[in-house]
């Protein structure tokens, strides 16, 4: 799967992270650990942090700083109404694409 899954994830990682945040607010390391726990073992923390900056700039999340026992305060991200609308559109788009791909796979068998 290697390179192919990496390329596919680039287009879907925003939606995946917003889906995680729709369950509960989290900070970057928690999100990365959650992704790894779901089997996305090769995702680097830097990739997640860059994505969090992008979705914050797009206005899809709210950010609160929480004190940390170790080092500077943590930025805790939570999905907001705009992010929720984006996530709903992501799932509609995903459903359409998944349906078309399954159709293509069925025709090939």
N, C-alpha and C positions, 0 to 999 in steps of 0.2 A: 504493500500500500504506500509506503514512504512518501515520495514526492507528490504523487497524485492526491493523497489525502490532504497534504499541506496546502496544495493549490485550491482544493475544494473548500477547505476551512477558511481561507482568506475571504471568501464571499459570504460565509455564513456565521463567522465568529461573533459579529455584532449582535445578531439575533440570538445566538446561543447565550451570550453573556447577559443580554437583557432578560432572557427567559430565567436565568439563574437569579437575577435581581428581582424578578417578579415574585419569586418565592420568599425572599427576605433580603434586607440590606446586607452588604458585605464590603470588605476592603479587598484590595488587590490580591494579597496572598491567599485569602480565603477562596476567592474566585478561581485562582490558578489551581489550588489544591482540589477544589470541586471538579474542575475540568479534568484533572489528572485522575481523580477518583472515578470519573465516567469513562475512562479509557483513552483520553486525549493526553497520553503520557509525554509526547514530544513538544507540547506547548511551553514556550519559554515565558518566564515572568515578564520579561521586557516586552513581549508581544502583547500580553494582557494589559500592562500599564500604558502602552501606547494607545491601545484601543480605548481604554478608560478615558484618556485625555480627549480622544476624538469624540466619544459619545457625550462627554461633558460639554465640549465646545458646540456640539449640535443641539444641546439643550434637552437631551433624552433622559438625563439623570439629575438628581439633586445630590449635593455633597455636603457632608457634615464632618468636622474634624473632631475626633475622639482622642482623649489622652491615651498614651501608650506607656506601658511600664518600661519599655526598652526603646529609647530614642524619641524622635519627634512624634507629634500627634499623627494618628492614622486618618486617612480620608476614607470615610464610609459612604458608599454609593447606594442610592435607592432609586428605583425607577419612578419617574413622574408621569403625569397624564400624557405628555407628548411622547415619552418613551413607550408607554403602554399602547398608544395608537400605532407607533412604529412597529412594535412587536406583533400586534394583531395583523398588520399588513404583511409582515415577515411570514407569519404562519399561513396566511392565505396564499402568498406566493409560493411558499414551500410546498403546500398541498397541491397546487397546480403543477409545479415542476415534478414532484414525486409521482403524481398520477401519470404525467406524460412519459416519464422515464420507465415506469412499470409497464405502460402500454407498449413502448418500444421494445422492452425486454421480452414481453409476451409474444410480440410479432417475430422476434428473432429465434424463438424456440420452436 
